[in-house]
Amino acid sequence: MSLTWNAEATASRTANSRWLELLARAGFIGYGIVHLLFAWLALQIAFGKPADDGDQSGALRTIAAQPLGKFLVVTIAVGLFAMAIWQALEAAVGHRAERGKERVWERLASLGRTLVYLYFAWTAVKVFKDAGSNSADQQEALTGRAMESSGGRWLVGLAGLVLAVIGVGLVIYGLVKRFEKHLRSGEMSPRTRQLARRLGVAGYVAKGVAYGIAGLLVVLAAVNYDPEKARGLDAALHTLRDQSYGQLLLTLVALGIAAFGLFCFLQSRYRKV
């Protein structure tokens, strides 16, 4: 019991570290920049212009190609790793203000955020090491290898289903404005509070739509044994563009993703860390 208590106390002190807080807040700024560039790539796809991969890895490669871009990519990676550590600690010992099932759900949500931030941090490291790599082609090749067995196809399908469920969850999360409970709203002016609410709703709904479509494409790829369809967010954006009124719909999604990027900037200042 004492060992468990000591471990939790150590984790709690680490979570409250001033350096970790500063790095996590810097991570939100980097996360916001990535989403703004992601939105720009989505707009390029919407209007039929040649673009890099229409996802966050494409955005990171766009950053890496600029002067001092690799330095910025490394900085973003450090911030994202800090965000992952912060959320991992929250998943382990955090959300003590909540009780019962509410705390369990919040800790599970923190675990999910940990995985997301780790994935993007790892992607940033990969981009730094090889700025010319194409994540969509890599994902297609990986999915193709995974689907060489029937068990692999089930795993790919399950991964796509999980991604689709996450997309639905993000839409609901945004619509019910659940993100507001994690903000220090009392420190905001009424205008800033209203801006944060609008950006959060638009951002989470847009991300949810993109993730939901990407998840469904992965499921279809597993069912039809077609790895070319499992190209993540890039394929999801192209698929959305090819629908009736697709250009308008994709433009709205791109604007929503840009809204999420701006919301990240607000979180760097007002997020409870």
C-alpha positions in Angstrom: 0.0 0.0 0.0 2.8 2.4 0.9 4.6 1.7 -2.3 1.5 2.4 -4.3 1.0 5.6 -2.4 4.6 6.7 -2.9 4.3 6.0 -6.6 1.1 8.0 -6.9 2.7 10.8 -4.9 5.8 10.9 -7.2 3.6 10.8 -10.3 1.4 13.6 -8.9 4.5 15.8 -8.2 5.8 15.1 -11.7 2.4 16.1 -13.2 2.5 19.4 -11.3 6.1 20.1 -12.4 6.5 23.7 -13.7 8.8 22.6 -16.5 6.3 19.9 -17.6 3.5 22.5 -17.6 5.6 24.9 -19.7 6.5 22.2 -22.2 2.9 21.0 -22.5 1.7 24.5 -23.1 4.3 24.9 -25.8 3.1 21.6 -27.2 -0.3 23.0 -27.7 1.2 25.8 -29.8 3.0 23.3 -32.0 -0.1 21.2 -32.2 -2.1 24.2 -33.3 0.5 25.1 -36.0 0.3 21.5 -37.3 -3.5 21.7 -37.6 -3.4 25.1 -39.3 -1.1 23.6 -42.0 -3.3 20.4 -42.1 -6.3 22.7 -42.8 -4.3 24.5 -45.6 -3.5 21.1 -47.2 -7.2 20.1 -47.0 -8.1 23.4 -48.7 -5.6 22.6 -51.5 -7.3 19.2 -51.9 -10.7 20.8 -51.9 -9.8 23.0 -54.9 -7.9 20.3 -56.8 -4.4 21.7 -56.3 -1.4 19.4 -56.0 -0.7 18.9 -52.3 1.5 16.9 -50.0 -0.3 14.2 -47.9 -3.5 15.8 -46.6 -2.8 14.9 -43.0 -0.8 15.9 -40.0 2.4 14.2 -41.3 2.1 16.2 -44.5 1.8 19.3 -42.4 5.0 18.4 -40.5 6.8 17.8 -43.7 5.7 21.2 -45.0 7.2 22.7 -41.8 10.4 20.7 -42.2 10.9 22.0 -45.7 11.1 25.6 -44.5 14.3 27.4 -43.3 15.0 26.2 -39.7 12.0 23.9 -40.3 13.7 20.8 -38.9 14.5 22.7 -35.7 10.8 23.6 -35.4 9.7 20.0 -36.0 12.0 18.9 -33.2 10.6 21.6 -30.9 7.1 20.4 -31.8 8.1 16.8 -31.1 9.4 17.7 -27.6 6.2 19.6 -26.8 4.1 16.7 -27.9 6.1 14.2 -25.9 5.6 16.5 -22.9 1.8 16.5 -23.6 1.9 12.7 -23.8 3.7 12.5 -20.4 1.3 14.9 -18.8 -1.7 13.0 -20.1 -0.2 9.6 -19.1 0.2 10.9 -15.5 -3.4 12.2 -15.6 -4.5 8.7 -16.7 -2.5 7.1 -13.9 -3.3 9.3 -10.9 -5.1 12.4 -12.2 -8.7 13.7 -12.3 -9.1 13.5 -8.5 -11.8 16.1 -8.5 -14.0 13.6 -10.3 -15.7 10.6 -8.6 -16.8 7.1 -9.6 -17.5 6.4 -13.3 -16.8 10.1 -14.2 -13.2 9.7 -13.0 -12.8 6.4 -14.8 -14.0 7.9 -18.1 -11.7 11.0 -17.7 -8.7 8.8 -17.0 -9.5 6.6 -20.1 -9.8 9.8 -22.2 -6.4 10.9 -20.9 -5.0 7.5 -21.9 -6.4 8.0 -25.4 -4.9 11.5 -25.6 -1.6 10.0 -24.5 -1.6 7.6 -27.4 -2.6 10.4 -29.8 0.2 12.8 -28.7 2.7 9.9 -28.7 1.7 9.1 -32.3 2.2 12.7 -33.5 5.4 13.1 -31.6 6.7 9.9 -33.2 5.5 11.2 -36.6 7.4 14.4 -36.0 10.6 12.4 -35.2 10.1 10.4 -38.4 9.7 13.5 -40.4 12.9 15.0 -38.9 14.8 11.8 -39.8 13.4 11.5 -43.3 11.5 14.6 -44.5 10.9 12.9 -47.9 9.0 9.9 -46.7 5.4 9.5 -47.7 3.2 8.4 -44.8 0.2 7.5 -47.0 2.4 5.0 -49.1 3.9 3.7 -45.9 0.4 3.2 -44.3 -0.8 1.4 -47.5 2.2 -0.9 -47.5 1.8 -1.6 -43.8 -1.9 -2.3 -44.2 -1.3 -4.6 -47.2 1.2 -6.7 -45.1 -1.3 -6.8 -42.2 -4.1 -8.1 -44.5 -2.0 -11.0 -45.9 -3.7 -13.2 -43.3 -7.4 -13.4 -42.3 -6.4 -12.5 -38.8 -4.6 -9.4 -40.0 -7.7 -8.3 -41.9 -9.7 -8.6 -38.8 -7.2 -6.5 -36.9 -7.1 -3.9 -39.7 -10.9 -3.8 -39.7 -11.0 -3.5 -35.9 -8.5 -0.6 -36.1 -10.7 1.1 -38.6 -13.8 0.6 -36.5 -12.0 2.1 -33.5 -11.0 5.1 -35.5 -14.5 5.6 -36.7 -15.8 5.4 -33.2 -13.2 8.0 -32.1 -14.5 10.2 -34.9 -18.1 9.9 -33.6 -16.8 10.5 -30.1 -15.0 13.7 -31.2 -18.2 15.0 -32.9 -20.2 14.4 -29.7 -17.5 15.8 -27.5 -17.5 19.0 -29.5 -21.3 19.3 -29.8 -21.9 18.9 -26.0 -19.0 21.3 -25.3 -17.3 18.9 -22.9 -14.0 20.5 -23.7 -15.0 23.5 -21.6 -14.6 21.7 -18.3 -10.9 21.5 -19.0 -10.5 25.2 -19.5 -9.9 27.9 -16.9 -13.0 29.7 -18.1 -13.0 32.0 -15.0 -9.9 33.7 -16.3 -11.4 34.4 -19.7 -13.3 37.5 -20.7 -16.8 36.9 -22.0 -15.6 37.5 -25.6 -12.7 35.0 -25.2 -15.0 32.4 -23.6 -17.4 32.7 -26.5 -14.6 32.4 -29.0 -13.2 29.4 -27.3 -16.6 27.7 -27.3 -17.1 28.3 -31.1 -13.6 27.3 -32.0 -13.9 24.1 -29.9 -17.2 23.0 -31.3 -16.2 23.6 -34.9 -12.8 22.0 -34.4 -13.8 18.8 -32.7 -16.7 18.3 -35.1 -14.5 18.8 -38.1 -11.8 16.4 -36.8 -14.5 13.9 -35.9 -15.9 13.9 -39.4 -12.4 13.4 -40.9 -11.5 10.6 -38.5 -14.8 8.9 -38.9 -14.5 8.8 -42.7 -10.9 7.6 -42.4 -12.0 4.8 -40.1 -14.8 3.7 -42.4 -12.3 3.6 -45.3 -10.0 1.3 -43.3 -12.9 -1.0 -42.5 -13.9 -1.1 -46.2 -10.3 -1.8 -47.1 -10.3 -4.8 -44.7 -13.6 -6.1 -46.0 -12.7 -5.7 -49.7 -9.0 -6.5 -49.3 -8.0 -3.2 -50.9 -5.0 -1.6 -49.1 -5.2 1.5 -51.4 -8.4 2.6 -49.6 -6.6 2.5 -46.2 -4.6 5.7 -46.6 -5.8 7.5 -43.5 -6.9 11.1 -43.4 -5.5 11.9 -46.8 -7.8 9.4 -48.5 -10.7 10.5 -46.3 -10.3 14.1 -47.5 -10.1 13.0 -51.1 -13.2 10.8 -50.7 -15.1 13.7 -49.1 -14.1 16.0 -52.0 -15.4 13.5 -54.6 -19.0 13.5 -53.2 -21.9 15.7 -54.2 -21.1 19.2 -52.9 -17.8 17.7 -51.9 -15.8 20.8 -52.5 -18.0 22.8 -50.2 -18.1 20.0 -47.5 -14.3 19.7 -47.6 -13.9 23.4 -47.4 -16.1 23.5 -44.3 -14.0 20.6 -42.7 -10.8 22.5 -43.5 -12.1 25.6 -41.8 -13.1 23.5 -38.8 -9.7 22.0 -38.6 -8.2 25.5 -38.8 -10.6 26.4 -35.9 -9.2 23.5 -33.9 -5.7 24.8 -34.5 -6.7 28.2 -33.2 -8.4 26.5 -30.3 -5.1 24.8 -29.4 -3.5 28.3 -29.1 -6.2 29.2 -26.6 -5.6 25.9 -24.8 -1.9 26.8 -24.4 -3.0 29.7 -22.3 -6.2 28.5 -20.6 -6.0 24.7 -20.4 -5.9 23.3 -16.9 -2.5 21.7 -16.6 
